[in-house]
Amino acid sequence: MKNKLRLFVVEPNNGGGLVHFAYQMCTALANEGVVVTLITGVNYELAALPHNFRVERILNLWEHFDPESMKVERQNPLKRAWRIAYWALRRVVRGMRMILMWVRLILYLLRAKPDIVQFSTIEYSFEAFFVGYLRHRGVIVSQLCHEFELRENLDPIWLALDRLSGEIYRHFSIIYFLSEEIRRKFLSLHPSISEKSTFVIPHGNSGWLLNIPAISEEVLRHRYGLQENERIVLFFGLLSPSKGLDDLLDAFAIVRKSCDVKLVIAGYPTKHISMNELLERSKTLGISDQIIFDAHYISLEEIRPLMGIALVVVFPYRSGTQSGALQTAYTFGRPVIATAVGGIPDVVDDGKSGYLVPAQSPRELADKIAVLVNNPNLANKMGKYARYLSTTRFSWQLIARRIKMNYEGLLDNNVQ
């Protein structure tokens, strides 16, 4: 190719893991000589950070981390009924806003004439119409597929709509997945999609967080009421049913019988999880005094000290594809204990960067937590290896080169 590749990356999320991923990927691609434009929400969380690529904040959607979702729900039946009705109405309104966003986005892209437009997770089945229209107008579209299945909403209507959403994938010239296991599962569910159009890249590290100004560990320990010498097991990330928090509480109840340790659960609670039920479960298990629930969207300035106080970071997922939170633990040199679901086994070197355990196995999870809590030197050794993996196997520059090569090959084939 004589001219530089012009790639437009569409990420509607204003903040959180998906836009963090997009920021790192765009930065790495720009370093490789790709002319990158990130199209995102008007309240783009990372606007103040340095950019070597263009950002267009034209997607006027909604805050993906709504403070309303972080409130512990009331027990009053009328308030619960109103809340259910509110969420249903809000989803309809958001669907309408999404349609308006697509109209604006299409008009913008047709004027800009990029070489390739790359999309992230597709949330609504009707979005297939708009992606198909872009393809019809000659725009080459691709996707970096973080998710292709519903994990939290198991309502039959939404499950049926989710199956219909498979229509969208036939429009993408390239689909990226974050593990070979997830790619194989996708192809089994969507046999009409050509295997040749699917590629696997690793989830990159979170090295950018090392340059973010942060509050001190002392401030965070004071907030949590922790002493400096207390050993901490950390769960970090979105709080949702698929993350296995019930299993973690059961495991921690076992761990407390043999270890002097506390558990911090820090992250944003989605609408699918009940904080009341988690609090009640911890009381029933007799461990509420040893658990700190920090149920809010963890800001960038809080991540470094949160990782700093942790001896080990635990990911007891019941299902999943990959984990940006796990890469964050690696970046800060923390060992992990994770369940062997989705693409997680591709990331965790069992016995070296942490441990893998079966999903929904509190006893095995507890055993591995106890090993590291009782052997801080081993935890430190594993953390150093995790940091090594972060800077080597999960380097964003290696990932960007692979993406660039695929896209340039795609454009060359189109010219021929």
N, C-alpha and C positions, 0 to 999 in steps of 0.2 A: 504493500500500500504506500502510495506517495504522500497522501495527506494524512494528518493525524486523525485518529479515530475520535469521533464526537459521540459521546455516550451521555444519555439523560437517564438519571436514576430517580424513580418516583417512589417516595416513602411518605405516605400521608401522616404517619405518627409524628406528633410534635415533640415527644420526649420518650425516654425509656429505651429498652434494649434494642428495638429495631432501628431507631434512628441513630443510636450509638454505633451499631453495626454498620449502617450506611455511611456514617461519617468516617469511620476508619477505612472502609473499603474505598470510598471516593478519594480519600487522602492518598492511599497507596496507589491507586490507579493513576492519579494525577502525577505522582512521583515517577511513574513508568511512561509518562508522555501522553497519556490519554487526556483529551479535552473533556472534562467532566462537568455536568450541571446536575445538582441535586434539587429536585422539586419536592417541597415539603410544606408543612403547615405554617400558618402565619405566626404562631407562637413557638417557633423553633427553639428548642431548649439550648442548643449549642451555639447560638448566634454570636456569642461573645468570644468564642474560641478562634484561634487562627485557622484560616482556610486557604488551601492552594487550588481550590476549585470554586466554581460559581454556585451560588445558592439562590433559588427562586422560591420565595415564600408566598405561594399563591393559593394554597389549598386551605380554605376557610372551613374547617370542620369542627372539631370539639376537642376538649382536653381529654386525653386518654387516661389520665390519672386524676379522677374526679374526687375531691374531698368528701363528697356525699357517700362514696363507697367505703370510706374508711371509718365511718361511724359504727359503733356497736349497735346492732338493731334492737329496737324496743320489743317488749313481749306483748304489748297491747295488740289483740287480734285485728282491730280496725286499722291500726297503723300498719300492720303487716300487709293487710289486703290493699291498702292504698299504695304501699311501696311496690307491690307486685304490678298493680295497674300502671303506676308511674313508669316502671321499667319497660313495660310493653309499649306504652305510648311513646316513650323516648326513643325506642328502637325504630319505630315507624318514622318519626321525625328525622332521625339520623339517616335513615334510608333515603328520604327525600333530599336531604342535604348532600348525600353522596352522589345522587344523580346530577344535581347542579354542579358539583365539583367536577364530575366527569365531562360535562359539556364544556366547562371552562378549560379543563386540561386538554381536551381534544383540540379545541381551537388554538390553544397555545402551541401544542406540538406540531400541528399542521403548518403553522407559520414558521416555527423554528427549524423544521426539517433535519432532525438529528439522524445520525447513521443508525443508531440502535436505541431503543427505549427499554430500560430494565425495570420491571415491577417487583414488588415485595409480596407479602402475603395478601391473598385476595379474600376479602371478608364476606361479600355478598354474591350469591349466584348470578344476579342480574348483571354483574360487572362483565360477564362474558360478552354481552352485546357490544359494549363500548370497546373492549380489547379487539373483538372481531372487526369492528368498524375501522379501527386504526389499521389493522392488517389489510383490510379491503382497500384502504387508501394508499397502500404501498409502504407503510411504516413497519420496519422490522422490530418485533417485540420479543423480549426474553423475560425470564423470571428467576429470581433467587428465592426458592421455595423453602421458607422456614417451616411452614405447616401446611398440610393438605387435608387434615381431619379435624372434626370437632372433638375437643377433649373434655370440655366442661359442661356444655349445654347438650343434654341427651334427650331433649324433647323430640318426639317422633316427627313433628312438622319440620323442625330445623334439621334433623338428620336426613329427611327426604330432600330438602333443599340443598343440603350439603352434597348429596350424591349427584344432583343435577349440576352442581358447580363444576363437575369434571369436564364439562363442555369447553371451559375456558382454556384448558391446557393444550388443545390442538392448535391454538393460534400462536403459541410460543415457538420460535425457531430454536431456542436453547432454554433448558430448564436446569438450574443448578440445585443440588442437594448437598446437605452438610454431612452425609455419611453414605457409604455403600448400602448399608442395611435399609436406610430410609428410601434410597433410590429403588431398591428391589421391591420393597413393599408398595411404593407408588406404582410401579409398572405392573404389579399383580392386580392392583385395583383399577388401573386404567390401561388395559391391554392395547387399546387403539393408538396409544402414544408410542412413537418410534423410540426404541432404546437409543438410537444414534443421536437423538436430540437431547439426551440427558447426560449430565456430567456431575462429578463429585468434587467438591472442594472442602477443605477443613474449615471449621469455625476459627477465625483469627483470634489472636490474643487481645487483651485490654490494655496494651502498653500506654495508650494515650492518657489513661488515668494517673499514671505516675507523675504527670506534669500539672495536674489539677491542684490548686491550693486547697488545703484541707484544715479542718479543725483538729485539735490535738487529741491524742488518745486519753489524756487526763480529763479533758472536757467531756468526752463520751463516757468514760468510766463514772464520772461524777453524775452524769445524767441518769445512768443506769443503776447507780448505787453500788458499784463494784469496787472492791479493793484491788490494789495493784497486783497482788500475787495470786488472784483467783484465776483458775483455769476455765476457759470458755469454749464451749462447742457452739458453732454458729450455723444457723440456716439463713441464707440470704437470697432474696428473689421474690417474685410474685407469689402471693399466698392464694392457692387454688386447690381444689380437690385432687387434681392429678399430681400435685407435688408431694403427696404422701405424708402430710403433717400428722395425721392420726397415728401412722406407723412410727413416726419420729417420737411422738409423746410416749407411746408404749415402750419404745426402745430406751428412752431416757429414764423411764421409771425403773427399768432393769439396771441401767448403768449406775444410778444413784445408790444402789445397794452396795456397790464396791468401790465407787469413786467419789471424791470430793470435787464436784464440778458443777457449773451452771450452764444453762442453755439460753442462748439469745436467738429469738426468731424475729428477723427484721425484714420487712418488705410491705409492699402494697397489697391489701386484701381485695381480690376481685369480688364481683357481685355473687359469684357462685359459691362462696365459702362463708360459713357462719363463725364469726369471731366468738360469739356467745358459746357456741358448742365447743370450740377449742378451749376456752377458759374453764368451762364446766368439766371438760374431760381432764384437764390438768389438775383440777381440785379433786376429782374422783380418784385419780391416780396418786394423790398425795404429794404432788411435785410442784404445786403452784408457786411455792416460795422460792424454788430454784430456777424458775423460768421467767425471762423478761420478754414480753411481747412488745415489739416496737412496730406497730401496724401503721405505717405511712409510707409514702413514696420516698425512698432513700435518696437524698440529694447527692450530687457529685462530691461535695465537700465532706460528706460523712463516710464515703466508701473506704478511703485509706485507713482511718482509725478503726473502723469496724473490722476490717481484715487484720489490723494490727493487734487487736485484743484477742483474736481467735487463735486457739491452738490447732483446731481442725475445722473444716467447713464441710457440712453434710448435705447431700442431695438425695433424699429418700424417694425419688420420683416413682409413681406408679406407671406412668407412660410419659413419652416425650420423644423429641427428635435430637436436639442438641441443647447445650446450656451456655449462654453467655455469662451467667453468674459463675459457673465453674471455671471459665477462662479468666474471670476476674480473680478468683482465688489463686490460680496458677500465677497470674501476673504479680501478685503480692507475695508469692512464695509460701503458699499455704497448702498443706496436704488435704486431700479430699476423701470422703467416703461416699460412694454413689451407687445407686442401683443399676444393674445391667439391663437398661431399657434403651430402645432406639439406637442412636449412634454413640451413646455414652461409652460403651466399651472401646470404641476407637480412640478415645481421648485419655482414659485412665489406664496407665500402666500398673496393673494390679501388683501390689507389693513394692512398688517403686515410687510412684507419685501419689499413692493412696491405696484405697481398697475398693474392690467391686463386691457387692452383695446382691442376692436375689431381691426382686421387688416384693413388697408386702411381707417382709421377714424381720419383724422387730428384734427377735432374739439374735440373729446373725448381725444385724446392724448394731445392736448393743455391744456384742462381743468385739467388733472392730473399733468402735468408739472407745471402749475400755482399754484396748491395746495401746492406742495413741495417747489417751489421757494419762495412763500409767507409765508411759515411756516418752517423755517430751523430747529426748534426744533423737529418738526414732522419728518423731513427728517433724523435728527440725530438718533431719536428713531428707525425708520425703519432700518437705517443702522446698528445699534447694533443688531437688530434681524436677519438681513441678515448675519452678521458675526457669530451669534450663529448657524444658519442653516449650514453655511459653515463648522463648526467644528464638527457638530453632524450628521445630515442627510446625508451630502455629504462627510463624512470621507472616505478617500481612503482605510483605513485598513478594514473597513466593506465591502467595495466593493471587495477587494482582497480576503477576506475569502470566499465570495460567489463564486467568479470565481474559486478559488482553489477547493472548495467542488464539483462544477459541473464537473471540469476536472478529479478529482480523481474518481468520480462516473462513468464517461465515461470510464476511463481506467479499472476500476474494472469490468464493464460490458463486455468490450472487452476480458478480460482474461477469464471470464466465458464462 
